[in-house]
Amino acid sequence: MSIPIGPAGGAGPRPAPKKPVGGDKDVEWASWVLVGLAIATVVTLAVLASSGFGSTGQATTQASTSSGQAVTDGDTVTQQVSIEGMLFAPNTVEIPAGSTLVLEITNNDSQNHDLALNGINTGLISPGDTVTQDFGVFDESTAGWCTVAGHKAMGMTFDVTVTGATDTVTAGGTNTAAVDVPGAGARSVDHEGFTPVDPVLAPAPAPTGTVHEYDWNITEEVRQIAPGHEQVVWLFDGQAPGPTLRGKLGDTFRITLHNKGTMSHSIDFHAGEVNPDTNMAQIPVGESLTYEFVADRYGVWMYHCATAPMSLHIANGMFGAVIIDPPADSADVLSDVDEEYLLVASEMFLGEREVGADAQRVNDRDYDLTAFNFYPNQYDLAPIEHKVGDTVRVWLMNVGPDQSLSFHVVGEVFDTVFSEGRYLIRDAGTRGTGSQAVDVSVAQGAFVELTFNAPGSYAFVNHQMTDAEKGQHGFFTVTD
């Protein structure tokens, strides 16, 4: 039995909202190493500048940079700046009041960046390119930043200190407008525009060795993500979570992505053992990339956008799951069940309609709500229906970006628990034991199996109870 909505889920299309609106992880580790190196570079440069010594060891009033010095020509100051990871180097310059500032900016990073300063924007600077921008006259100290989503929160700011000025404008939060968070009462009733995500997981196609080919558009669209609240989300193939990939050990997956958004995006399939440099490369706006991998290991695997800041791209909906079945002739073969479901756990960050998740609040782990399948309490509004005696398998993926999941079904005990590549228990009911909850940390997957023995409403929750109360809560409704 299944939830009484739309077609079965899995890799297929998902129902559109009733009220359309306007709109391996070496690569992750390496990206943070680069950021750390960039920070060290900036700190070193700042020390040199504050000491009053240039590269020759002589006292100077010019700002030192890795590519040159600030040059004053009359009332114009020209400064060379490089973009290194998520930092401008240097990220500050001192000029006399009334001077014109010209920056020569070279992008040494792998994705597009810009600089908005003094009411002027450079426009996006492609990797490897240099842009010379006149930012006009400065009469007071001010700050600028990269306007690509999340980059400011990660430290991409540039300060102009004007000598003799009394007022200083600093780089603040990216989205400080107050956002109303729906209360528990609002989340417990139906409302206009709500279409639940079908949690039913389609079976893996046969035979083993199948080649699965997908063509996905990456888009940025306004969607309803909580009762009465719409905001921009970033989507793989128009869905959050993204399409679920289901297959068998030995299957090949070939996914072509077309970036139709407004910024660089990418993808990282945890199920793939591939060269990250090629497969997880940044996809510039208007360009495409094909990612291919062979499913050599079974289990439930996360995929997500691997573009920095990854936390913001995940918070905005760029994640999904890959489920690979074990061989039918192995000891780990899946048992027969009446239905399978997929629940993807995440935190929800509410923001302005045209902005989306607030980058600074994501960075601060200041989330508003929680959800299964990217909508809080949706399976309270649309319970999953079953009959007494039905056995179900619930696949779990926790995408975070930060909080753990302790999955529990009120009034039931798990007979089988599989977590991160191994069975923790199996057919426990025949031995008089079982499991009450399974822990799923961020970027981990698991599944549980249980049988409904009596009619009733069985709540499934994150037993980190404050997170259950924020939206990670739903019901199995069981009838005779």
Residue pairs with C-beta under 8 A, 6 or more apart in sequence:
1 338
1 339
1 385
1 386
1 387
1 390
2 8
2 198
2 200
2 339
2 384
2 385
3 196
3 198
3 199
3 200
3 379
3 382
3 383
3 384
3 385
4 382
4 385
5 15
5 195
5 196
5 198
5 382
6 14
6 15
6 195
6 198
7 13
7 15
7 198
8 198
8 200
8 202
9 197
9 198
9 199
9 200
9 201
9 202
9 244
9 342
10 200
10 201
10 202
10 244
10 246
10 342
11 202
11 212
11 214
11 243
11 244
11 245
11 246
12 202
12 243
14 197
14 198
14 238
14 239
15 195
15 198
16 195
17 193
17 194
17 195
17 223
17 224
18 192
18 193
18 194
18 195
19 192
19 193
19 224
21 193
21 221
21 222
21 223
21 224
21 230
22 222
23 221
23 222
23 232
23 354
24 268
24 270
24 272
24 273
24 276
25 268
25 270
25 443
26 276
27 268
27 276
27 277
27 280
27 306
28 268
28 306
28 310
31 85
31 308
34 84
34 85
35 85
35 86
35 87
35 154
35 308
37 84
37 85
38 84
38 85
38 86
38 87
38 89
39 87
39 155
41 66
41 84
41 87
41 89
42 87
42 89
42 90
42 91
45 64
45 65
45 66
45 89
45 90
46 90
46 92
48 54
48 64
49 63
49 64
49 90
49 92
52 59
52 60
52 61
53 59
53 60
54 60
54 62
54 64
54 69
55 64
55 69
60 69
61 94
62 69
62 70
62 71
62 72
63 69
63 70
63 79
63 90
63 92
63 93
63 94
64 90
65 79
65 80
65 81
65 82
65 89
65 90
66 82
66 89
66 90
67 80
67 81
67 82
67 106
68 80
69 80
70 77
70 78
70 79
70 80
70 93
70 95
71 77
71 78
71 79
72 78
72 99
75 98
75 99
75 100
76 99
76 100
76 101
76 102
77 93
77 95
77 96
77 99
77 100
77 101
77 102
78 102
78 103
78 104
79 90
79 93
79 101
79 102
79 103
79 104
80 103
80 104
80 106
81 88
81 89
81 90
81 103
81 104
81 105
81 106
81 158
82 88
82 89
82 105
82 106
82 107
82 108
83 89
83 105
83 106
83 107
83 108
83 109
83 113
83 125
83 156
84 108
84 109
85 109
85 308
86 109
86 151
86 154
86 155
86 156
86 308
86 309
87 155
87 156
88 105
88 115
88 146
88 156
88 157
88 158
91 155
91 157
91 158
91 159
92 158
92 159
92 160
92 161
93 101
93 158
93 159
93 160
93 161
94 160
94 161
94 162
94 163
95 101
95 138
95 160
95 161
95 162
95 163
96 162
96 163
96 164
97 138
97 139
97 140
97 162
97 163
97 164
97 165
98 137
98 138
98 139
99 137
99 138
99 162
100 134
100 135
100 136
100 137
100 138
101 118
101 134
101 135
101 136
101 138
101 160
102 132
102 133
102 134
102 135
103 115
103 117
103 132
103 133
103 135
104 130
104 131
104 132
105 115
105 122
105 125
105 130
105 131
105 132
105 133
106 129
106 130
107 113
107 125
107 126
107 127
107 128
107 129
107 130
108 127
108 128
109 127
110 127
110 281
110 282
111 127
111 148
111 263
111 264
111 282
111 284
111 307
111 308
112 124
112 125
112 126
112 127
112 148
112 263
112 264
112 284
112 285
113 124
113 125
113 146
113 148
113 151
113 156
114 121
114 122
114 123
114 124
114 125
114 146
114 147
114 148
115 121
115 122
115 133
115 144
115 145
115 146
115 158
116 122
116 144
116 145
116 146
116 147
117 135
117 142
117 143
117 144
117 158
117 160
118 135
118 136
118 138
118 142
118 144
118 160
119 136
120 133
120 134
120 135
120 136
121 147
122 131
122 133
123 131
124 148
125 131
126 284
127 282
135 144
138 160
138 162
139 162
139 165
140 162
140 165
140 166
140 167
140 168
140 169
141 159
141 160
141 161
141 162
141 165
141 167
141 168
141 169
142 159
142 160
142 162
142 168
142 169
143 157
143 158
143 159
143 160
143 169
143 170
143 171
144 157
144 158
144 159
144 160
144 171
145 151
145 152
145 156
145 157
145 158
145 171
146 152
146 156
148 263
148 264
149 263
149 312
149 316
149 355
149 356
149 359
150 174
150 308
150 309
150 311
150 312
150 313
150 359
150 362
150 363
151 308
151 309
151 359
152 171
152 174
152 359
152 360
153 173
153 174
153 309
153 312
153 359
153 360
153 362
153 363
154 308
154 309
154 359
154 363
157 171
159 170
159 171
161 168
173 358
173 360
173 361
174 355
174 358
174 359
174 360
175 351
175 352
175 355
175 358
175 359
175 360
175 361
177 352
179 229
179 350
179 351
179 352
179 368
180 229
181 226
181 350
181 368
181 369
182 226
182 227
182 228
182 229
182 369
182 376
184 469
186 227
186 228
187 226
187 227
187 376
187 377
187 380
187 471
188 377
188 380
188 381
189 381
190 381
191 227
191 228
193 224
194 224
194 227
194 375
194 378
194 381
196 375
196 378
196 379
196 381
196 382
197 241
197 373
197 374
197 375
197 378
199 341
199 342
199 343
199 372
199 373
199 379
199 384
200 339
200 340
200 341
201 244
201 246
201 323
201 340
201 341
201 342
201 395
202 244
202 246
203 246
203 340
204 246
204 247
204 248
204 251
204 323
204 324
204 325
205 212
205 246
205 247
206 248
207 248
208 248
208 249
208 250
208 251
208 327
209 248
209 250
209 251
209 252
210 247
210 248
210 251
210 252
211 251
211 252
211 254
212 245
212 247
212 251
212 252
212 253
212 254
213 254
213 255
213 256
214 237
214 243
214 245
214 253
214 254
214 255
214 256
215 255
215 256
215 258
216 236
216 237
216 242
216 243
216 255
216 256
216 257
216 258
217 237
217 238
217 257
217 258
217 260
218 234
218 235
218 236
218 257
218 258
218 259
218 260
218 261
218 265
218 283
219 234
219 235
219 238
219 260
219 261
220 232
220 233
220 234
220 235
220 261
220 262
220 356
221 232
221 233
221 235
221 238
222 230
222 231
222 232
222 233
222 353
222 354
223 230
223 231
223 233
223 240
224 230
225 231
225 233
225 240
225 317
225 348
225 350
225 374
225 375
226 348
226 350
226 368
226 369
226 375
226 376
226 471
227 376
229 350
230 353
231 350
231 351
231 352
231 353
231 354
231 355
231 356
231 357
232 316
232 351
232 353
232 354
232 355
232 356
233 240
233 316
233 317
233 356
234 261
234 265
234 305
234 313
234 316
234 317
234 318
234 356
235 242
235 317
235 318
236 242
236 243
236 257
236 267
236 305
236 318
236 320
237 243
239 320
240 317
240 318
240 319
240 374
241 317
241 319
241 320
241 321
241 344
241 373
241 374
241 399
242 303
242 317
242 318
242 319
242 320
243 320
244 320
244 321
244 322
244 323
244 342
245 253
245 303
245 320
245 321
245 322
245 323
246 322
246 323
246 324
246 325
247 253
247 295
247 322
247 323
247 324
247 325
248 295
248 298
248 324
248 325
248 327
249 295
249 296
249 297
249 298
249 324
249 325
249 326
249 327
250 294
250 295
250 296
251 294
251 295
251 324
252 292
252 293
252 294
252 295
253 269
253 271
253 272
253 292
253 293
253 294
253 295
253 322
254 290
254 291
254 292
255 267
255 269
255 290
255 291
255 292
256 288
256 289
256 290
256 291
257 265
257 267
257 283
257 288
257 289
257 290
257 291
258 287
258 288
259 265
259 283
259 284
259 285
259 286
259 287
259 288
260 285
260 286
261 285
262 285
263 285
263 307
264 282
264 283
264 284
264 285
264 307
265 282
265 283
265 305
265 307
265 313
265 318
266 280
266 281
266 282
266 283
266 289
266 305
266 306
266 307
267 280
267 289
267 291
267 303
267 304
267 305
267 306
268 276
268 280
268 303
268 304
268 305
268 306
269 279
269 291
269 293
269 301
269 303
269 322
270 301
270 302
270 303
270 322
270 443
271 293
271 295
271 297
271 299
271 301
271 303
271 322
271 324
272 279
272 291
272 293
272 294
273 293
273 296
273 297
274 291
274 292
274 293
279 289
279 291
279 292
279 293
280 291
280 306
281 289
282 307
283 289
295 322
295 324
297 324
297 421
298 324
298 325
298 326
298 327
298 332
299 323
299 324
299 418
299 420
299 421
299 445
300 321
300 322
300 323
300 324
300 395
300 396
300 397
300 445
300 446
300 447
301 321
301 322
301 323
301 324
301 445
302 319
302 320
302 321
302 322
302 397
302 399
302 443
302 444
302 445
303 319
303 320
303 321
303 322
304 310
304 313
304 314
304 318
304 319
304 320
304 399
305 313
305 314
305 318
305 319
307 313
309 359
309 362
309 363
310 401
311 362
311 363
311 401
311 402
312 357
312 359
312 362
312 363
314 346
314 399
314 400
314 401
315 346
315 347
315 348
315 349
315 357
315 362
315 401
316 356
316 357
317 374
319 344
319 346
319 399
320 344
321 342
321 344
321 395
321 397
321 445
323 342
323 395
325 334
326 332
326 333
326 334
327 333
332 423
334 393
335 416
335 427
335 449
337 391
337 392
337 393
337 449
338 386
338 390
338 391
338 392
339 386
339 390
339 392
339 393
340 392
340 393
340 394
340 395
341 384
341 392
341 393
341 394
341 395
342 373
342 394
342 395
342 397
343 372
343 373
343 394
343 395
343 396
343 397
343 407
343 460
344 372
344 373
344 374
344 397
344 398
344 399
345 370
345 371
345 372
345 396
345 397
345 398
345 399
345 405
345 440
345 462
345 472
346 370
346 371
346 374
346 398
346 399
346 400
346 401
347 367
347 369
347 370
347 371
347 400
347 401
347 402
347 403
348 367
348 368
348 369
348 370
348 371
348 374
348 376
348 470
348 471
349 357
349 358
349 361
349 362
349 366
349 367
349 368
350 357
350 358
350 368
350 369
351 357
351 358
351 361
352 358
361 367
362 401
365 402
367 402
367 403
367 470
368 470
369 376
369 470
369 471
370 376
370 403
370 462
370 467
370 468
370 470
370 471
370 472
371 377
371 378
371 471
371 472
372 378
372 379
372 471
372 472
372 474
375 471
376 470
376 471
376 472
377 471
377 473
377 474
378 474
379 460
379 473
379 474
379 475
380 473
380 474
380 475
383 457
383 474
383 475
383 476
383 477
384 474
384 475
384 476
384 477
385 476
385 477
385 478
385 479
386 392
386 452
386 476
386 477
386 478
386 479
387 452
387 478
387 479
387 480
388 452
388 453
388 454
388 455
388 478
388 479
388 480
389 451
389 452
389 453
390 451
390 452
390 478
391 449
391 450
391 451
391 452
392 449
392 450
392 451
392 452
392 476
393 416
393 447
393 448
393 449
394 407
394 447
394 448
394 449
394 450
394 460
395 445
395 446
395 447
396 405
396 407
396 438
396 440
396 445
396 446
396 447
396 448
397 440
397 444
397 445
398 404
398 405
398 440
398 441
398 442
398 443
398 444
398 445
399 442
399 443
400 442
400 443
401 442
402 442
403 442
403 464
403 467
404 439
404 440
404 441
404 442
404 464
405 439
405 440
405 441
405 462
405 464
405 467
405 472
406 437
406 438
406 439
406 440
406 462
406 463
406 464
407 437
407 438
407 440
407 446
407 448
407 460
407 461
407 462
407 463
408 436
408 437
408 460
408 461
408 462
408 463
409 448
409 450
409 458
409 459
409 460
409 461
409 476
410 458
410 459
410 460
410 461
411 456
411 458
411 459
412 450
412 452
412 458
413 428
413 429
413 434
413 435
413 436
413 450
414 425
414 428
414 434
414 435
414 436
414 438
414 448
414 449
414 450
415 425
415 426
415 427
415 428
415 429
415 434
415 449
415 450
415 451
416 423
416 425
416 426
416 427
416 428
416 447
416 448
416 449
417 423
417 424
417 425
417 426
417 435
417 438
417 446
417 447
417 448
418 424
418 446
418 447
418 448
419 438
419 439
419 440
419 444
419 445
419 446
420 444
420 445
420 446
424 435
424 438
425 433
425 434
425 435
428 434
428 435
429 451
435 448
437 463
438 446
438 448
440 446
452 458
452 476
452 478
454 478
455 478
455 479
455 480
456 478
457 475
457 476
457 477
457 478
458 475
458 476
458 477
458 478
459 473
459 474
459 475
460 473
460 474
460 475
460 476
461 468
461 472
461 473
461 474
462 468
462 472
462 473
